[in-house]
Amino acid sequence: MEKTPPPKNADEFAQAFPPDVRAKIEQMRHTILKAAPHAEEIISYRMPAYKLNGWLVYFCAFKNHIGFYPFKTGIKKFKKELSVYKGAAGSVQFPHDKPLPLGLISKIVKFR
């Protein structure tokens, strides 16, 4: 089985998804970069990642949700606000059938 090459950048990453998911990807990118305008946007582990004095956050799109990875510190700090979403120690899932919590995402990025 042939493995697809990783995307070269976040634009290429977004193009691999249907328009509705691509719109959420663009919302995530815009929100993250607005909260951390000097962050470097790269691809790491085949997903968009943001660096500014170390790793800030990652995110990825899946069939039913956007996975957001603000590391354990981001999850712990915003545990109450994130409790309405599925998640794990360093991640949270934002379902496609609900709007992204852009204000919360911005607060988490600024915290990180």
Residue frames relative to the residue before (quaternion, step in Angstrom):
aa qw qx qy qz dx dy dz
M 1.0000 0.0000 0.0000 0.0000 0.00 0.00 0.00
E 0.3730 -0.7478 0.5132 0.1955 3.54 -0.85 1.01
K 0.3103 -0.7547 0.5542 0.1643 3.55 -0.85 1.00
T 0.4120 -0.7019 0.5159 0.2671 3.59 -0.89 0.88
P 0.5035 -0.6434 0.4698 0.3343 3.58 -1.01 0.71
P 0.5588 -0.5994 0.4370 0.3708 3.59 -1.10 0.57
P 0.5719 -0.5739 0.4351 0.3928 3.61 -1.12 0.50
K 0.4901 -0.6766 0.4729 0.2798 3.56 -1.13 0.72
N 0.7992 -0.0093 0.0459 0.5993 3.57 1.13 -0.67
A 0.7157 -0.4632 0.3050 0.4245 3.59 -1.29 0.15
D 0.5961 0.5524 -0.3707 0.4496 3.61 1.08 -0.58
E 0.6689 0.4844 -0.2895 0.4839 3.56 0.92 -0.92
F 0.5943 0.5568 -0.3514 0.4617 3.59 1.06 -0.74
A 0.6949 0.4935 -0.2774 0.4434 3.60 0.78 -1.04
Q 0.6359 0.5689 -0.3314 0.4026 3.60 0.99 -0.79
A 0.6138 0.5742 -0.3446 0.4180 3.60 1.18 -0.41
F 0.7003 0.4658 -0.2533 0.4780 3.61 1.27 -0.19
P 0.5997 -0.5560 0.4228 0.3906 3.58 -1.22 0.42
P 0.7136 -0.5027 0.2815 0.3985 3.61 -1.17 0.56
D 0.6619 0.5061 -0.3367 0.4385 3.64 0.87 -0.77
V 0.6707 0.4630 -0.2909 0.5012 3.60 1.00 -0.79
R 0.6099 0.5572 -0.3411 0.4485 3.57 1.03 -0.80
A 0.6249 0.5358 -0.3370 0.4570 3.61 1.03 -0.75
K 0.6600 0.4875 -0.3092 0.4808 3.61 0.98 -0.78
I 0.6035 0.5452 -0.3477 0.4666 3.58 1.05 -0.74
E 0.6746 0.4850 -0.2942 0.4723 3.59 0.90 -0.89
Q 0.6109 0.5300 -0.3497 0.4729 3.62 1.06 -0.67
M 0.6426 0.5168 -0.3172 0.4684 3.59 0.95 -0.87
R 0.6640 0.5098 -0.3077 0.4523 3.59 0.80 -0.98
H 0.6736 0.5032 -0.2945 0.4541 3.56 0.83 -1.03
T 0.6714 0.5080 -0.2935 0.4528 3.59 0.89 -0.95
I 0.6646 0.5001 -0.3024 0.4655 3.58 0.89 -0.91
L 0.7176 0.4499 -0.2641 0.4614 3.59 0.81 -0.98
K 0.6069 0.5242 -0.3589 0.4776 3.60 1.14 -0.50
A 0.6752 0.4841 -0.2841 0.4786 3.60 1.02 -0.79
A 0.7860 0.1279 -0.0504 0.6027 3.59 1.13 -0.66
P 0.1082 -0.8725 0.4718 0.0666 3.59 0.56 1.17
H 0.7055 0.4392 -0.2763 0.4827 3.61 1.14 -0.40
A 0.4237 0.7101 -0.4614 0.3214 3.58 1.29 0.14
E 0.3822 -0.6840 0.5757 0.2339 3.51 -1.22 0.65
E 0.2273 -0.7633 0.5933 0.1169 3.58 -0.84 1.03
I 0.0789 0.7909 -0.5986 0.0995 3.56 -0.68 1.15
I 0.4166 -0.6273 0.5665 0.3346 3.54 -1.34 -0.08
S 0.0902 0.7626 -0.6325 0.1016 3.54 -0.86 1.06
Y 0.8174 0.0548 -0.1020 0.5643 3.59 -0.83 0.98
R 0.6525 -0.5647 0.2864 0.4163 3.58 1.08 0.87
M 0.7033 0.3951 -0.2779 0.5216 3.62 1.17 0.43
P 0.6192 -0.5351 0.4051 0.4076 3.59 -1.22 0.41
A 0.0106 -0.7775 0.6273 -0.0443 3.53 -0.99 0.96
Y 0.2167 -0.7866 0.5726 0.0809 3.54 -1.13 0.71
K 0.1011 -0.7979 0.5943 0.0019 3.52 -0.90 1.07
L 0.1997 0.7197 -0.6518 0.1318 3.54 -1.12 0.82
N 0.7904 -0.1462 0.0399 0.5935 3.58 -0.18 1.27
G 0.7699 -0.1766 0.0883 0.6068 3.56 1.01 0.85
W 0.6903 -0.4706 0.3470 0.4261 3.55 -1.31 0.03
L 0.2683 -0.7476 0.5873 0.1553 3.57 -0.98 0.90
V 0.7548 -0.2501 0.2462 0.5542 3.55 0.40 -1.31
Y 0.2141 -0.6944 0.6644 0.1747 3.49 -1.46 0.22
F 0.0326 0.7673 -0.6337 -0.0933 3.53 -1.33 0.08
C 0.0831 -0.7834 0.6147 0.0381 3.53 -1.26 0.44
A 0.3454 -0.7235 0.5562 0.2188 3.56 -1.16 0.53
F 0.0911 -0.7714 0.6295 0.0167 3.52 -1.10 0.86
K 0.7603 -0.3947 0.2625 0.4441 3.56 -1.31 0.13
N 0.8360 0.2066 -0.0706 0.5033 3.60 0.82 -0.99
H 0.8165 0.1481 -0.0684 0.5539 3.59 1.21 -0.13
I 0.3974 -0.6144 0.6058 0.3123 3.48 -1.47 0.07
G 0.2429 -0.7507 0.5972 0.1443 3.57 -0.80 0.99
F 0.0991 -0.7849 0.6116 0.0126 3.55 -0.84 1.05
Y 0.1226 -0.8242 0.5528 -0.0103 3.55 -0.74 1.14
P 0.0560 0.8235 -0.5600 0.0716 3.60 0.05 1.29
F 0.5375 -0.6325 0.3772 0.4109 3.56 1.30 0.43
K 0.7237 -0.4609 0.2984 0.4181 3.55 -1.29 0.28
T 0.6400 0.5477 -0.3408 0.4174 3.59 0.98 -0.79
G 0.6638 0.4993 -0.3001 0.4690 3.59 1.00 -0.80
I 0.6463 0.5077 -0.3126 0.4763 3.57 1.02 -0.80
K 0.6754 0.5092 -0.2980 0.4424 3.57 0.87 -0.96
K 0.6693 0.5176 -0.3007 0.4401 3.59 0.88 -0.94
F 0.7886 0.2717 -0.1235 0.5376 3.61 1.00 -0.83
K 0.1501 0.8491 -0.4932 0.1155 3.56 1.21 0.58
K 0.6695 0.5086 -0.3069 0.4459 3.60 0.85 -0.95
E 0.6980 0.4713 -0.2736 0.4645 3.61 0.82 -1.00
L 0.7084 0.4589 -0.2501 0.4743 3.58 1.09 -0.74
S 0.4789 0.7195 -0.4132 0.2866 3.59 1.24 -0.29
V 0.6282 0.5401 -0.3431 0.4427 3.63 1.18 -0.36
Y 0.6831 0.4458 -0.2713 0.5110 3.60 1.31 -0.11
K 0.5288 -0.5648 0.5146 0.3695 3.55 -1.28 0.40
G 0.2054 0.7878 -0.5656 0.1314 3.53 -1.10 0.60
A 0.3087 -0.7043 0.6033 0.2113 3.50 -1.39 -0.18
A 0.8169 -0.2901 0.1773 0.4660 3.56 -1.28 -0.18
G 0.8310 0.1407 -0.0522 0.5356 3.61 0.92 -0.83
S 0.7315 0.3899 -0.2204 0.5142 3.57 1.23 0.26
V 0.1144 -0.7575 0.6377 0.0805 3.51 -1.35 0.34
Q 0.2826 -0.7527 0.5732 0.1583 3.57 -1.17 0.65
F 0.1419 -0.7636 0.6265 0.0660 3.56 -0.81 1.07
P 0.3395 -0.7809 0.4837 0.2024 3.62 -0.34 1.22
H 0.5662 -0.6261 0.4296 0.3209 3.56 -1.11 0.74
D 0.6811 0.5112 -0.3071 0.4249 3.61 1.07 -0.57
K 0.6929 0.3681 -0.2773 0.5546 3.59 1.29 0.26
P 0.5687 -0.5834 0.4332 0.3853 3.61 -1.12 0.51
L 0.5264 -0.6063 0.4861 0.3451 3.55 -1.15 0.59
P 0.3998 -0.7014 0.5279 0.2637 3.63 -0.99 0.75
L 0.1380 -0.8667 0.4734 0.0760 3.56 0.55 1.22
G 0.6273 0.5325 -0.3426 0.4534 3.61 1.02 -0.71
L 0.6624 0.4955 -0.2932 0.4793 3.56 0.98 -0.86
I 0.6250 0.5304 -0.3320 0.4668 3.58 0.98 -0.82
S 0.6480 0.5183 -0.3083 0.4653 3.58 0.95 -0.88
K 0.6553 0.5080 -0.3134 0.4629 3.61 0.92 -0.87
I 0.6518 0.5124 -0.3151 0.4618 3.58 0.97 -0.84
V 0.6515 0.5067 -0.3206 0.4647 3.60 0.91 -0.89
K 0.6599 0.4981 -0.3140 0.4667 3.61 0.90 -0.87
F 0.6248 0.5290 -0.3341 0.4671 3.60 1.04 -0.73
R 0.6797 0.4894 -0.2948 0.4600 3.57 0.86 -0.98
